[in-house]
Amino acid sequence: MFISPMLLHKRELIFDDPNCLYEPKIDGHRLLLSLQCGAVSLYTRHNNNVTSKYPELHSPPVDASSVILDGEVACVMPDGSVCFESVMRRFMTSPGKVYEVMDALPVHYFVFDILQLDGNDLRYKTLLERREILDEVLTNNRHFSRVIQVDGNGSNLFEVIKQRGLEGVVAKQRHSSYVSRRSHAWQKIINYTYAEVEVIGLRKSKFGWLVQYEGRTVGVVELAVPATHNKAVYGLMHKIAVGESGDFVRIQPIGIRVRFRNWTRAGMLRSPEFVEFLS
């Protein structure tokens, strides 16, 4: 049984609020687990059935005959870090080869909500009530755990997240019900990494700035570029162009500051966003 998940709004700065519960943002992908009539079904946020991709999660440690859980599936590395690229590799693995990669790419389900229990809809209850039920129903083991929560103090949690290089923090209003849409009752604050890079190419087929860092290409900036900035740069293209390469017009370097989720293992910027031009 699939239930459309509750989605988060983005907030720029961390804050403290006694009416909020704060959780670390897990760097994986959203996953809903439904246990009905002894069988588990796993769904992405877009209602794609991915049950065959994660055999480790077919026996949830729950004290219930039926349950629907909401959480994040991720790959935890030997050093305790969470690797988004690894869980994407698992996600892209064909069902016939899943068992071949399970040892190298084991997954863990970080559960932060419970939506249904033994046929009873819990979504109308407050987040605090649902969390108390989840704590009673779900037992942590090597493949399942409840996401930790901090009451009221988001700043301290965000500082720990920064020190450990994790993705960010989620702030949730403790008295919020669960709604199947995006809501300001749940907000995410991302722990961005910042870097100064150079725009060296402009994409021709659609908007995108090819950028380099310390002399090597590290990605394409497509996000958070104001329309006026984009128009100004493309307007100068005929003056600063130095050649073409595939889908890009190569230009004289323009220095910009960007923010991004993290460096990938291949040394690329993950989801880079424009911040400002460098003087």
Secondary structure as GFF3:
##gff-version 3
##sequence-region A 1 279
A	DSSP	beta_strand	7	10	.	.	.	ID=ss1
A	DSSP	beta_strand	20	25	.	.	.	ID=ss2
A	DSSP	beta_strand	29	36	.	.	.	ID=ss3
A	DSSP	beta_strand	39	43	.	.	.	ID=ss4
A	DSSP	three_ten_helix	51	53	.	.	.	ID=ss5
A	DSSP	three_ten_helix	55	57	.	.	.	ID=ss6
A	DSSP	beta_strand	67	75	.	.	.	ID=ss7
A	DSSP	alpha_helix	84	92	.	.	.	ID=ss8
A	DSSP	three_ten_helix	95	97	.	.	.	ID=ss9
A	DSSP	alpha_helix	98	101	.	.	.	ID=ss10
A	DSSP	beta_strand	107	117	.	.	.	ID=ss11
A	DSSP	beta_strand	120	121	.	.	.	ID=ss12
A	DSSP	alpha_helix	127	137	.	.	.	ID=ss13
A	DSSP	beta_strand	144	146	.	.	.	ID=ss14
A	DSSP	beta_strand	150	151	.	.	.	ID=ss15
A	DSSP	alpha_helix	154	164	.	.	.	ID=ss16
A	DSSP	beta_strand	168	173	.	.	.	ID=ss17
A	DSSP	beta_strand	182	190	.	.	.	ID=ss18
A	DSSP	beta_strand	193	203	.	.	.	ID=ss19
A	DSSP	beta_strand	209	213	.	.	.	ID=ss20
A	DSSP	beta_strand	216	221	.	.	.	ID=ss21
A	DSSP	alpha_helix	227	235	.	.	.	ID=ss22
A	DSSP	alpha_helix	237	240	.	.	.	ID=ss23
A	DSSP	beta_strand	241	245	.	.	.	ID=ss24
A	DSSP	beta_strand	248	260	.	.	.	ID=ss25
A	DSSP	beta_strand	273	277	.	.	.	ID=ss26
###
